[in-house]
Amino acid sequence: MKPLRVILVMIEPPLPFGHATTRWSYVLLKGLVQRGHRVTAFAAPSKPQAIDEVKALFPSPEYDLRCHAHPIRNRLRSKWETLRRPCSYMFSSSLRRELGTELEHGFDLLHLEGTWAGWLGQGNDISRSVLNVHNLYAIDLPSQAPRGLGQKLRTTLQRRAESRLLRTYPMLMTVTPRLRRAVRAIAPMTPVHVVPLALDLALYPFVPSERRPPQPVISMIGSMDWYPSRSAAVRLITRLWPAIKQRVPKARLRIVGRNARSALADYLGRSDLEIAENVVSTRPYFEAASVLLYAPARGSGMKVKVLEAFAYGVPVVTTTDGVEGLPAQDGVHVGLCDDDSGLIERAVLLLDDRARQEQQRKAARQLLEQYCDANVALDAVERCYAHILARRAELAA
Protein backbone atom coordinates (compact mmCIF):
# COMPACT_ATOMS: atom_id res chain seq x y z
CA MET A 1 0.00 0.00 0.00
CA LYS A 2 1.07 3.61 -0.37
CA PRO A 3 3.13 5.10 2.48
CA LEU A 4 1.01 6.46 5.32
CA ARG A 5 1.56 8.91 8.15
CA VAL A 6 1.11 6.65 11.18
CA ILE A 7 1.09 7.70 14.85
CA LEU A 8 1.88 4.57 16.86
CA VAL A 9 1.31 4.46 20.63
CA MET A 10 2.74 1.59 22.70
CA ILE A 11 2.48 1.08 26.43
CA GLU A 12 6.02 -0.30 26.81
CA PRO A 13 8.96 0.49 24.49
CA PRO A 14 9.65 -1.85 21.54
CA LEU A 15 12.36 -4.15 22.87
CA PRO A 16 13.04 -7.58 21.36
CA PHE A 17 13.33 -9.20 24.80
CA GLY A 18 11.40 -7.00 27.20
CA HIS A 19 7.83 -7.46 28.42
CA ALA A 20 5.87 -10.05 26.48
CA THR A 21 4.15 -7.73 24.01
CA THR A 22 7.25 -5.56 23.46
CA ARG A 23 8.53 -8.33 21.20
CA TRP A 24 5.58 -7.63 18.90
CA SER A 25 6.01 -3.85 19.21
CA TYR A 26 9.63 -4.29 18.12
CA VAL A 27 8.51 -6.15 14.99
CA LEU A 28 5.68 -3.68 14.34
CA LEU A 29 7.69 -0.44 14.50
CA LYS A 30 10.63 -1.88 12.59
CA GLY A 31 8.38 -3.40 9.93
CA LEU A 32 6.19 -0.34 9.34
CA VAL A 33 9.23 1.85 8.76
CA GLN A 34 10.85 -0.72 6.47
CA ARG A 35 7.65 -0.75 4.42
CA GLY A 36 7.96 2.98 3.86
CA HIS A 37 5.39 4.33 6.32
CA ARG A 38 6.23 7.59 8.11
CA VAL A 39 5.86 6.59 11.73
CA THR A 40 6.04 8.66 14.88
CA ALA A 41 5.98 6.28 17.82
CA PHE A 42 5.29 6.96 21.49
CA ALA A 43 6.03 4.66 24.43
CA ALA A 44 5.58 4.87 28.20
CA PRO A 45 8.41 2.84 29.76
CA SER A 46 7.80 1.54 33.27
CA LYS A 47 11.61 1.39 33.68
CA PRO A 48 13.41 4.61 32.70
CA GLN A 49 16.65 2.68 32.04
CA ALA A 50 14.94 1.08 29.05
CA ILE A 51 14.90 4.42 27.23
CA ASP A 52 18.60 4.39 26.34
CA GLU A 53 18.38 0.77 25.21
CA VAL A 54 15.44 1.33 22.89
CA LYS A 55 16.92 4.56 21.49
CA ALA A 56 20.02 2.58 20.48
CA LEU A 57 17.84 0.05 18.67
CA PHE A 58 15.74 2.72 16.92
CA PRO A 59 18.10 5.65 16.27
CA SER A 60 17.09 9.00 14.86
CA PRO A 61 16.53 10.09 12.12
CA GLU A 62 15.61 6.69 10.70
CA TYR A 63 13.11 6.25 13.51
CA ASP A 64 11.02 8.84 15.33
CA LEU A 65 10.53 7.18 18.71
CA ARG A 66 9.61 9.24 21.75
CA CYS A 67 9.68 7.75 25.23
CA HIS A 68 8.00 9.29 28.26
CA ALA A 69 8.60 7.42 31.51
CA HIS A 70 5.80 6.84 34.00
CA PRO A 71 5.13 10.04 35.96
CA ILE A 72 5.76 10.39 39.68
CA ARG A 73 2.38 9.69 41.23
CA ASN A 74 0.51 11.75 43.78
CA ARG A 75 -1.42 9.28 45.91
CA LEU A 76 -4.70 11.16 46.06
CA ARG A 77 -4.57 12.14 42.40
CA SER A 78 -3.62 8.62 41.30
CA LYS A 79 -6.53 7.13 43.22
CA TRP A 80 -8.88 9.57 41.54
CA GLU A 81 -7.40 8.74 38.12
CA THR A 82 -7.80 5.01 38.86
CA LEU A 83 -11.48 5.54 39.57
CA ARG A 84 -11.95 7.61 36.40
CA ARG A 85 -9.60 5.79 34.05
CA PRO A 86 -8.02 2.57 35.34
CA CYS A 87 -4.37 2.08 34.34
CA SER A 88 -4.11 5.57 32.79
CA TYR A 89 -1.52 6.51 35.44
CA MET A 90 1.29 5.33 33.14
CA PHE A 91 0.76 8.15 30.62
CA SER A 92 2.49 11.39 31.63
CA SER A 93 1.17 14.84 30.87
CA SER A 94 4.22 15.41 28.65
CA LEU A 95 3.35 12.34 26.56
CA ARG A 96 -0.24 13.53 26.20
CA ARG A 97 0.83 17.03 25.14
CA GLU A 98 3.40 15.82 22.62
CA LEU A 99 1.00 13.27 21.17
CA GLY A 100 -1.67 15.96 20.83
CA THR A 101 0.77 18.21 18.98
CA GLU A 102 1.65 15.46 16.50
CA LEU A 103 -1.99 14.67 15.86
CA GLU A 104 -2.70 18.35 15.17
CA HIS A 105 0.05 18.33 12.53
CA GLY A 106 -1.91 15.74 10.57
CA PHE A 107 -1.94 11.96 10.29
CA ASP A 108 -3.48 9.14 8.31
CA LEU A 109 -3.80 6.61 11.13
CA LEU A 110 -3.57 6.50 14.91
CA HIS A 111 -2.54 2.99 15.95
CA LEU A 112 -2.98 2.23 19.67
CA GLU A 113 -1.27 -0.93 20.98
CA GLY A 114 -2.84 -2.47 24.08
CA THR A 115 -6.25 -1.80 25.59
CA TRP A 116 -5.12 0.92 28.02
CA ALA A 117 -3.49 2.90 25.20
CA GLY A 118 -7.09 3.56 24.23
CA TRP A 119 -7.22 6.34 26.83
CA LEU A 120 -4.88 8.38 24.62
CA GLY A 121 -7.11 8.30 21.57
CA GLN A 122 -10.11 9.82 23.24
CA GLY A 123 -10.85 13.38 22.19
CA ASN A 124 -9.20 12.88 18.79
CA ASP A 125 -10.51 11.81 15.39
CA ILE A 126 -11.22 8.19 16.20
CA SER A 127 -12.48 7.51 12.66
CA ARG A 128 -8.78 7.22 11.76
CA SER A 129 -7.90 5.11 14.80
CA VAL A 130 -7.48 1.43 15.58
CA LEU A 131 -7.08 -0.16 19.01
CA ASN A 132 -5.23 -3.48 19.27
CA VAL A 133 -6.47 -5.72 22.12
CA HIS A 134 -3.90 -8.32 23.25
CA ASN A 135 -6.02 -9.95 25.96
CA LEU A 136 -9.34 -9.46 27.75
CA TYR A 137 -9.82 -8.96 31.46
CA ALA A 138 -13.37 -10.20 30.92
CA ILE A 139 -11.81 -13.62 30.29
CA ASP A 140 -8.71 -13.49 32.47
CA LEU A 141 -10.06 -12.05 35.71
CA PRO A 142 -13.05 -14.24 36.65
CA SER A 143 -10.76 -17.08 37.78
CA GLN A 144 -8.86 -14.76 40.07
CA ALA A 145 -10.52 -14.51 43.47
CA PRO A 146 -10.20 -10.88 44.64
CA ARG A 147 -8.09 -10.38 47.76
CA GLY A 148 -10.12 -7.87 49.72
CA LEU A 149 -12.40 -5.03 48.76
CA GLY A 150 -9.61 -2.99 47.18
CA GLN A 151 -8.75 -5.64 44.61
CA LYS A 152 -12.41 -6.37 44.00
CA LEU A 153 -12.99 -2.69 43.22
CA ARG A 154 -9.96 -2.55 40.89
CA THR A 155 -11.16 -5.66 39.06
CA THR A 156 -14.64 -4.23 38.60
CA LEU A 157 -13.28 -0.91 37.37
CA GLN A 158 -10.86 -2.59 34.94
CA ARG A 159 -13.57 -4.71 33.38
CA ARG A 160 -15.93 -1.76 32.99
CA ALA A 161 -13.18 0.41 31.52
CA GLU A 162 -12.20 -2.35 29.11
CA SER A 163 -15.76 -2.58 27.78
CA ARG A 164 -15.98 1.20 27.56
CA LEU A 165 -12.79 1.49 25.51
CA LEU A 166 -13.72 -1.35 23.16
CA ARG A 167 -17.04 0.35 22.44
CA THR A 168 -15.32 3.68 21.78
CA TYR A 169 -13.33 2.78 18.67
CA PRO A 170 -14.83 2.14 15.22
CA MET A 171 -12.08 -0.34 14.30
CA LEU A 172 -10.36 -2.94 16.47
CA MET A 173 -7.56 -5.45 16.14
CA THR A 174 -6.93 -8.49 18.27
CA VAL A 175 -4.51 -11.38 18.20
CA THR A 176 -6.66 -14.54 17.92
CA PRO A 177 -10.04 -15.65 16.51
CA ARG A 178 -11.18 -16.50 20.04
CA LEU A 179 -10.50 -12.95 21.19
CA ARG A 180 -12.21 -11.61 18.11
CA ARG A 181 -15.39 -13.46 19.09
CA ALA A 182 -15.14 -12.18 22.67
CA VAL A 183 -14.51 -8.60 21.52
CA ARG A 184 -17.45 -8.75 19.12
CA ALA A 185 -19.66 -9.82 22.03
CA ILE A 186 -18.72 -6.55 23.77
CA ALA A 187 -18.76 -4.34 20.65
CA PRO A 188 -21.03 -6.22 18.21
CA MET A 189 -21.14 -3.51 15.52
CA THR A 190 -17.38 -2.97 15.33
CA PRO A 191 -15.16 -4.61 12.68
CA VAL A 192 -12.36 -6.62 14.30
CA HIS A 193 -9.19 -7.68 12.43
CA VAL A 194 -7.10 -10.61 13.64
CA VAL A 195 -3.37 -9.83 13.64
CA PRO A 196 -1.22 -12.56 15.22
CA LEU A 197 1.63 -11.58 17.52
CA ALA A 198 4.79 -11.92 15.48
CA LEU A 199 8.34 -12.48 16.67
CA ASP A 200 11.55 -11.54 14.92
CA LEU A 201 12.48 -15.18 14.35
CA ALA A 202 16.02 -14.23 13.34
CA LEU A 203 16.59 -13.51 17.04
CA TYR A 204 15.63 -17.06 18.04
CA PRO A 205 18.24 -19.58 16.85
CA PHE A 206 16.88 -23.11 16.77
CA VAL A 207 18.76 -25.16 19.37
CA PRO A 208 20.82 -27.91 17.65
CA SER A 209 20.09 -31.47 18.72
CA GLU A 210 23.59 -31.93 20.14
CA ARG A 211 23.12 -28.96 22.49
CA ARG A 212 19.88 -30.14 24.00
CA PRO A 213 19.99 -31.10 27.72
CA PRO A 214 21.15 -34.67 28.37
CA GLN A 215 19.10 -34.95 31.56
CA PRO A 216 15.29 -34.53 31.61
CA VAL A 217 14.27 -31.02 32.71
CA ILE A 218 10.68 -29.78 32.91
CA SER A 219 10.55 -25.98 32.73
CA MET A 220 7.94 -23.27 32.96
CA ILE A 221 8.85 -19.71 32.00
CA GLY A 222 6.56 -16.73 32.44
CA SER A 223 5.80 -13.58 34.40
CA MET A 224 4.33 -14.43 37.79
CA ASP A 225 2.76 -10.96 37.89
CA TRP A 226 0.22 -12.25 35.37
CA TYR A 227 -2.47 -14.54 36.78
CA PRO A 228 -2.48 -17.12 33.95
CA SER A 229 1.26 -17.75 34.37
CA ARG A 230 1.10 -17.85 38.16
CA SER A 231 -1.83 -20.28 38.05
CA ALA A 232 0.10 -22.46 35.59
CA ALA A 233 3.10 -22.54 37.93
CA VAL A 234 1.02 -23.54 40.95
CA ARG A 235 -0.75 -26.23 38.96
CA LEU A 236 2.56 -27.60 37.74
CA ILE A 237 4.15 -27.68 41.21
CA THR A 238 1.20 -29.08 43.13
CA ARG A 239 -0.68 -31.30 40.68
CA LEU A 240 1.44 -32.26 37.67
CA TRP A 241 5.03 -32.46 38.87
CA PRO A 242 4.55 -35.11 41.63
CA ALA A 243 3.17 -37.62 39.12
CA ILE A 244 5.82 -36.79 36.51
CA LYS A 245 8.61 -37.15 39.07
CA GLN A 246 7.27 -40.52 40.16
CA ARG A 247 7.40 -41.84 36.61
CA VAL A 248 10.64 -40.12 35.58
CA PRO A 249 12.72 -40.06 38.81
CA LYS A 250 15.74 -38.39 37.15
CA ALA A 251 13.67 -35.42 36.01
CA ARG A 252 14.16 -31.93 37.45
CA LEU A 253 11.73 -29.02 37.65
CA ARG A 254 12.70 -25.41 36.96
CA ILE A 255 10.42 -22.36 37.04
CA VAL A 256 11.65 -19.01 35.75
CA GLY A 257 9.94 -15.65 35.60
CA ARG A 258 9.42 -12.12 36.79
CA ASN A 259 9.00 -12.10 40.58
CA ALA A 260 8.78 -15.90 40.57
CA ARG A 261 10.37 -16.45 43.98
CA SER A 262 8.11 -13.84 45.56
CA ALA A 263 4.93 -15.17 43.95
CA LEU A 264 5.83 -18.81 44.70
CA ALA A 265 7.34 -18.27 48.16
CA ASP A 266 5.27 -21.13 49.62
CA TYR A 267 7.19 -23.63 47.47
CA LEU A 268 10.77 -22.47 48.07
CA GLY A 269 13.19 -24.91 49.63
CA ARG A 270 12.03 -28.05 47.83
CA SER A 271 15.00 -30.18 46.85
CA ASP A 272 13.59 -31.09 43.43
CA LEU A 273 12.49 -27.56 42.46
CA GLU A 274 14.55 -24.61 41.23
CA ILE A 275 12.88 -21.18 41.05
CA ALA A 276 14.70 -18.28 39.34
CA GLU A 277 13.33 -14.75 39.13
CA ASN A 278 14.10 -11.58 37.22
CA VAL A 279 16.83 -13.18 35.12
CA VAL A 280 18.80 -11.09 32.65
CA SER A 281 17.91 -13.39 29.75
CA THR A 282 15.53 -16.34 29.46
CA ARG A 283 17.36 -17.81 26.47
CA PRO A 284 19.73 -20.04 28.54
CA TYR A 285 16.71 -21.44 30.39
CA PHE A 286 14.92 -22.29 27.18
CA GLU A 287 18.06 -23.97 25.87
CA ALA A 288 18.36 -26.01 29.09
CA ALA A 289 14.75 -27.24 28.98
CA SER A 290 13.76 -30.70 27.77
CA VAL A 291 10.07 -29.77 27.82
CA LEU A 292 8.18 -26.55 28.52
CA LEU A 293 5.02 -27.40 30.45
CA TYR A 294 2.63 -24.46 30.54
CA ALA A 295 -0.89 -25.18 31.75
CA PRO A 296 -2.80 -22.02 32.74
CA ALA A 297 -6.18 -22.36 34.38
CA ARG A 298 -7.39 -19.51 32.22
CA GLY A 299 -5.85 -16.86 30.01
CA SER A 300 -6.71 -15.06 26.80
CA GLY A 301 -4.47 -14.09 23.91
CA MET A 302 -1.31 -15.58 22.45
CA LYS A 303 1.15 -16.87 25.03
CA VAL A 304 4.54 -15.39 24.15
CA LYS A 305 6.57 -17.89 26.18
CA VAL A 306 4.95 -20.75 24.24
CA LEU A 307 5.78 -18.96 20.98
CA GLU A 308 9.37 -18.51 22.16
CA ALA A 309 9.65 -22.18 23.06
CA PHE A 310 8.45 -23.08 19.56
CA ALA A 311 11.00 -20.66 18.12
CA TYR A 312 13.97 -22.03 20.06
CA GLY A 313 12.92 -25.62 19.47
CA VAL A 314 11.76 -26.62 22.94
CA PRO A 315 8.97 -29.25 22.93
CA VAL A 316 5.83 -27.88 24.57
CA VAL A 317 3.04 -29.50 26.59
CA THR A 318 0.14 -27.14 27.19
CA THR A 319 -3.60 -26.55 27.20
CA THR A 320 -5.99 -25.19 24.59
CA ASP A 321 -5.51 -21.71 26.07
CA GLY A 322 -1.73 -22.16 25.88
CA VAL A 323 -1.72 -22.40 22.08
CA GLU A 324 -4.55 -19.96 21.45
CA GLY A 325 -4.19 -18.41 18.02
CA LEU A 326 -2.21 -21.28 16.46
CA PRO A 327 -3.62 -24.36 14.69
CA ALA A 328 -1.34 -26.64 16.72
CA GLN A 329 -2.14 -30.35 16.59
CA ASP A 330 -1.72 -32.69 19.53
CA GLY A 331 1.17 -35.07 18.99
CA VAL A 332 2.42 -33.13 15.98
CA HIS A 333 3.36 -29.61 17.09
CA VAL A 334 2.57 -29.84 20.78
CA GLY A 335 1.40 -32.10 23.59
CA LEU A 336 -2.12 -30.73 23.93
CA CYS A 337 -4.62 -31.54 26.66
CA ASP A 338 -6.69 -29.68 29.23
CA ASP A 339 -6.88 -32.24 32.04
CA ASP A 340 -4.11 -33.15 34.48
CA SER A 341 -3.77 -36.79 33.52
CA GLY A 342 -3.40 -35.98 29.84
CA LEU A 343 -0.78 -33.29 30.50
CA ILE A 344 1.21 -35.67 32.70
CA GLU A 345 1.06 -38.45 30.11
CA ARG A 346 2.27 -36.19 27.30
CA ALA A 347 5.10 -34.77 29.38
CA VAL A 348 6.31 -38.24 30.35
CA LEU A 349 6.14 -39.49 26.76
CA LEU A 350 8.33 -36.62 25.63
CA LEU A 351 10.83 -36.97 28.47
CA ASP A 352 11.25 -40.66 27.66
CA ASP A 353 11.56 -40.29 23.88
CA ARG A 354 14.22 -38.05 22.30
CA ALA A 355 13.03 -38.89 18.79
CA ARG A 356 9.53 -37.68 19.68
CA GLN A 357 11.04 -34.48 21.05
CA GLU A 358 12.92 -33.89 17.79
CA GLN A 359 9.87 -34.41 15.60
CA GLN A 360 7.65 -32.18 17.69
CA ARG A 361 10.04 -29.27 18.11
CA LYS A 362 10.84 -29.13 14.37
CA ALA A 363 7.15 -29.20 13.46
CA ALA A 364 6.42 -26.43 16.00
CA ARG A 365 9.11 -24.15 14.58
CA GLN A 366 7.72 -24.65 11.07
CA LEU A 367 4.21 -23.81 12.33
CA LEU A 368 5.50 -20.63 13.93
CA GLU A 369 7.27 -19.57 10.74
CA GLN A 370 4.03 -20.06 8.84
CA TYR A 371 1.68 -18.18 11.19
CA CYS A 372 3.81 -15.77 13.25
CA ASP A 373 6.33 -14.49 10.74
CA ALA A 374 6.73 -10.70 10.74
CA ASN A 375 5.53 -10.32 7.14
CA VAL A 376 2.37 -12.32 7.82
CA ALA A 377 1.46 -10.04 10.72
CA LEU A 378 2.43 -6.82 8.95
CA ASP A 379 0.33 -7.77 5.92
CA ALA A 380 -2.63 -8.15 8.30
CA VAL A 381 -1.92 -4.76 9.87
CA GLU A 382 -1.89 -3.09 6.45
CA ARG A 383 -5.18 -4.78 5.53
CA CYS A 384 -6.69 -3.21 8.64
CA TYR A 385 -5.27 0.19 7.70
CA ALA A 386 -6.74 -0.14 4.20
CA HIS A 387 -10.14 -1.01 5.71
CA ILE A 388 -10.08 2.16 7.85
CA LEU A 389 -9.18 4.36 4.87
CA ALA A 390 -11.83 2.71 2.69
CA ARG A 391 -14.55 3.32 5.29
CA ARG A 392 -13.54 6.98 5.57
CA ALA A 393 -13.66 7.33 1.79
CA GLU A 394 -17.15 5.82 1.70
CA LEU A 395 -18.37 8.26 4.37
CA ALA A 396 -16.84 11.20 2.48
CA ALA A 397 -18.39 10.21 -0.87
C-alpha positions in Angstrom: 0.0 0.0 0.0 1.1 3.6 -0.4 3.1 5.1 2.5 1.0 6.5 5.3 1.6 8.9 8.1 1.1 6.7 11.2 1.1 7.7 14.9 1.9 4.6 16.9 1.3 4.5 20.6 2.7 1.6 22.7 2.5 1.1 26.4 6.0 -0.3 26.8 9.0 0.5 24.5 9.6 -1.9 21.5 12.4 -4.2 22.9 13.0 -7.6 21.4 13.3 -9.2 24.8 11.4 -7.0 27.2 7.8 -7.5 28.4 5.9 -10.0 26.5 4.1 -7.7 24.0 7.2 -5.6 23.5 8.5 -8.3 21.2 5.6 -7.6 18.9 6.0 -3.8 19.2 9.6 -4.3 18.1 8.5 -6.1 15.0 5.7 -3.7 14.3 7.7 -0.4 14.5 10.6 -1.9 12.6 8.4 -3.4 9.9 6.2 -0.3 9.3 9.2 1.8 8.8 10.9 -0.7 6.5 7.6 -0.7 4.4 8.0 3.0 3.9 5.4 4.3 6.3 6.2 7.6 8.1 5.9 6.6 11.7 6.0 8.7 14.9 6.0 6.3 17.8 5.3 7.0 21.5 6.0 4.7 24.4 5.6 4.9 28.2 8.4 2.8 29.8 7.8 1.5 33.3 11.6 1.4 33.7 13.4 4.6 32.7 16.6 2.7 32.0 14.9 1.1 29.0 14.9 4.4 27.2 18.6 4.4 26.3 18.4 0.8 25.2 15.4 1.3 22.9 16.9 4.6 21.5 20.0 2.6 20.5 17.8 0.1 18.7 15.7 2.7 16.9 18.1 5.6 16.3 17.1 9.0 14.9 16.5 10.1 12.1 15.6 6.7 10.7 13.1 6.3 13.5 11.0 8.8 15.3 10.5 7.2 18.7 9.6 9.2 21.8 9.7 7.8 25.2 8.0 9.3 28.3 8.6 7.4 31.5 5.8 6.8 34.0 5.1 10.0 36.0 5.8 10.4 39.7 2.4 9.7 41.2 0.5 11.8 43.8 -1.4 9.3 45.9 -4.7 11.2 46.1 -4.6 12.1 42.4 -3.6 8.6 41.3 -6.5 7.1 43.2 -8.9 9.6 41.5 -7.4 8.7 38.1 -7.8 5.0 38.9 -11.5 5.5 39.6 -12.0 7.6 36.4 -9.6 5.8 34.0 -8.0 2.6 35.3 -4.4 2.1 34.3 -4.1 5.6 32.8 -1.5 6.5 35.4 1.3 5.3 33.1 0.8 8.1 30.6 2.5 11.4 31.6 1.2 14.8 30.9 4.2 15.4 28.6 3.3 12.3 26.6 -0.2 13.5 26.2 0.8 17.0 25.1 3.4 15.8 22.6 1.0 13.3 21.2 -1.7 16.0 20.8 0.8 18.2 19.0 1.7 15.5 16.5 -2.0 14.7 15.9 -2.7 18.4 15.2 0.1 18.3 12.5 -1.9 15.7 10.6 -1.9 12.0 10.3 -3.5 9.1 8.3 -3.8 6.6 11.1 -3.6 6.5 14.9 -2.5 3.0 16.0 -3.0 2.2 19.7 -1.3 -0.9 21.0 -2.8 -2.5 24.1 -6.3 -1.8 25.6 -5.1 0.9 28.0 -3.5 2.9 25.2 -7.1 3.6 24.2 -7.2 6.3 26.8 -4.9 8.4 24.6 -7.1 8.3 21.6 -10.1 9.8 23.2 -10.8 13.4 22.2 -9.2 12.9 18.8 -10.5 11.8 15.4 -11.2 8.2 16.2 -12.5 7.5 12.7 -8.8 7.2 11.8 -7.9 5.1 14.8 -7.5 1.4 15.6 -7.1 -0.2 19.0 -5.2 -3.5 19.3 -6.5 -5.7 22.1 -3.9 -8.3 23.3 -6.0 -10.0 26.0 -9.3 -9.5 27.7 -9.8 -9.0 31.5 -13.4 -10.2 30.9 -11.8 -13.6 30.3 -8.7 -13.5 32.5 -10.1 -12.0 35.7 -13.1 -14.2 36.7 -10.8 -17.1 37.8 -8.9 -14.8 40.1 -10.5 -14.5 43.5 -10.2 -10.9 44.6 -8.1 -10.4 47.8 -10.1 -7.9 49.7 -12.4 -5.0 48.8 -9.6 -3.0 47.2 -8.8 -5.6 44.6 -12.4 -6.4 44.0 -13.0 -2.7 43.2 -10.0 -2.5 40.9 -11.2 -5.7 39.1 -14.6 -4.2 38.6 -13.3 -0.9 37.4 -10.9 -2.6 34.9 -13.6 -4.7 33.4 -15.9 -1.8 33.0 -13.2 0.4 31.5 -12.2 -2.3 29.1 -15.8 -2.6 27.8 -16.0 1.2 27.6 -12.8 1.5 25.5 -13.7 -1.3 23.2 -17.0 0.3 22.4 -15.3 3.7 21.8 -13.3 2.8 18.7 -14.8 2.1 15.2 -12.1 -0.3 14.3 -10.4 -2.9 16.5 -7.6 -5.5 16.1 -6.9 -8.5 18.3 -4.5 -11.4 18.2 -6.7 -14.5 17.9 -10.0 -15.7 16.5 -11.2 -16.5 20.0 -10.5 -13.0 21.2 -12.2 -11.6 18.1 -15.4 -13.5 19.1 -15.1 -12.2 22.7 -14.5 -8.6 21.5 -17.5 -8.8 19.1 -19.7 -9.8 22.0 -18.7 -6.5 23.8 -18.8 -4.3 20.6 -21.0 -6.2 18.2 -21.1 -3.5 15.5 -17.4 -3.0 15.3 -15.2 -4.6 12.7 -12.4 -6.6 14.3 -9.2 -7.7 12.4 -7.1 -10.6 13.6 -3.4 -9.8 13.6 -1.2 -12.6 15.2 1.6 -11.6 17.5 4.8 -11.9 15.5 8.3 -12.5 16.7 11.5 -11.5 14.9 12.5 -15.2 14.4 16.0 -14.2 13.3 16.6 -13.5 17.0 15.6 -17.1 18.0 18.2 -19.6 16.8 16.9 -23.1 16.8 18.8 -25.2 19.4 20.8 -27.9 17.7 20.1 -31.5 18.7 23.6 -31.9 20.1 23.1 -29.0 22.5 19.9 -30.1 24.0 20.0 -31.1 27.7 21.2 -34.7 28.4 19.1 -34.9 31.6 15.3 -34.5 31.6 14.3 -31.0 32.7 10.7 -29.8 32.9 10.6 -26.0 32.7 7.9 -23.3 33.0 8.9 -19.7 32.0 6.6 -16.7 32.4 5.8 -13.6 34.4 4.3 -14.4 37.8 2.8 -11.0 37.9 0.2 -12.2 35.4 -2.5 -14.5 36.8 -2.5 -17.1 33.9 1.3 -17.7 34.4 1.1 -17.8 38.2 -1.8 -20.3 38.0 0.1 -22.5 35.6 3.1 -22.5 37.9 1.0 -23.5 40.9 -0.8 -26.2 39.0 2.6 -27.6 37.7 4.1 -27.7 41.2 1.2 -29.1 43.1 -0.7 -31.3 40.7 1.4 -32.3 37.7 5.0 -32.5 38.9 4.5 -35.1 41.6 3.2 -37.6 39.1 5.8 -36.8 36.5 8.6 -37.1 39.1 7.3 -40.5 40.2 7.4 -41.8 36.6 10.6 -40.1 35.6 12.7 -40.1 38.8 15.7 -38.4 37.2 13.7 -35.4 36.0 14.2 -31.9 37.4 11.7 -29.0 37.7 12.7 -25.4 37.0 10.4 -22.4 37.0 11.7 -19.0 35.8 9.9 -15.6 35.6 9.4 -12.1 36.8 9.0 -12.1 40.6 8.8 -15.9 40.6 10.4 -16.4 44.0 8.1 -13.8 45.6 4.9 -15.2 43.9 5.8 -18.8 44.7 7.3 -18.3 48.2 5.3 -21.1 49.6 7.2 -23.6 47.5 10.8 -22.5 48.1 13.2 -24.9 49.6 12.0 -28.0 47.8 15.0 -30.2 46.9 13.6 -31.1 43.4 12.5 -27.6 42.5 14.5 -24.6 41.2 12.9 -21.2 41.0 14.7 -18.3 39.3 13.3 -14.8 39.1 14.1 -11.6 37.2 16.8 -13.2 35.1 18.8 -11.1 32.6 17.9 -13.4 29.7 15.5 -16.3 29.5 17.4 -17.8 26.5 19.7 -20.0 28.5 16.7 -21.4 30.4 14.9 -22.3 27.2 18.1 -24.0 25.9 18.4 -26.0 29.1 14.7 -27.2 29.0 13.8 -30.7 27.8 10.1 -29.8 27.8 8.2 -26.6 28.5 5.0 -27.4 30.5 2.6 -24.5 30.5 -0.9 -25.2 31.8 -2.8 -22.0 32.7 -6.2 -22.4 34.4 -7.4 -19.5 32.2 -5.8 -16.9 30.0 -6.7 -15.1 26.8 -4.5 -14.1 23.9 -1.3 -15.6 22.4 1.2 -16.9 25.0 4.5 -15.4 24.1 6.6 -17.9 26.2 4.9 -20.7 24.2 5.8 -19.0 21.0 9.4 -18.5 22.2 9.6 -22.2 23.1 8.4 -23.1 19.6 11.0 -20.7 18.1 14.0 -22.0 20.1 12.9 -25.6 19.5 11.8 -26.6 22.9 9.0 -29.2 22.9 5.8 -27.9 24.6 3.0 -29.5 26.6 0.1 -27.1 27.2 -3.6 -26.6 27.2 -6.0 -25.2 24.6 -5.5 -21.7 26.1 -1.7 -22.2 25.9 -1.7 -22.4 22.1 -4.6 -20.0 21.5 -4.2 -18.4 18.0 -2.2 -21.3 16.5 -3.6 -24.4 14.7 -1.3 -26.6 16.7 -2.1 -30.3 16.6 -1.7 -32.7 19.5 1.2 -35.1 19.0 2.4 -33.1 16.0 3.4 -29.6 17.1 2.6 -29.8 20.8 1.4 -32.1 23.6 -2.1 -30.7 23.9 -4.6 -31.5 26.7 -6.7 -29.7 29.2 -6.9 -32.2 32.0 -4.1 -33.1 34.5 -3.8 -36.8 33.5 -3.4 -36.0 29.8 -0.8 -33.3 30.5 1.2 -35.7 32.7 1.1 -38.4 30.1 2.3 -36.2 27.3 5.1 -34.8 29.4 6.3 -38.2 30.4 6.1 -39.5 26.8 8.3 -36.6 25.6 10.8 -37.0 28.5 11.3 -40.7 27.7 11.6 -40.3 23.9 14.2 -38.1 22.3 13.0 -38.9 18.8 9.5 -37.7 19.7 11.0 -34.5 21.1 12.9 -33.9 17.8 9.9 -34.4 15.6 7.6 -32.2 17.7 10.0 -29.3 18.1 10.8 -29.1 14.4 7.1 -29.2 13.5 6.4 -26.4 16.0 9.1 -24.1 14.6 7.7 -24.6 11.1 4.2 -23.8 12.3 5.5 -20.6 13.9 7.3 -19.6 10.7 4.0 -20.1 8.8 1.7 -18.2 11.2 3.8 -15.8 13.2 6.3 -14.5 10.7 6.7 -10.7 10.7 5.5 -10.3 7.1 2.4 -12.3 7.8 1.5 -10.0 10.7 2.4 -6.8 8.9 0.3 -7.8 5.9 -2.6 -8.2 8.3 -1.9 -4.8 9.9 -1.9 -3.1 6.4 -5.2 -4.8 5.5 -6.7 -3.2 8.6 -5.3 0.2 7.7 -6.7 -0.1 4.2 -10.1 -1.0 5.7 -10.1 2.2 7.8 -9.2 4.4 4.9 -11.8 2.7 2.7 -14.5 3.3 5.3 -13.5 7.0 5.6 -13.7 7.3 1.8 -17.2 5.8 1.7 -18.4 8.3 4.4 -16.8 11.2 2.5 -18.4 10.2 -0.9 
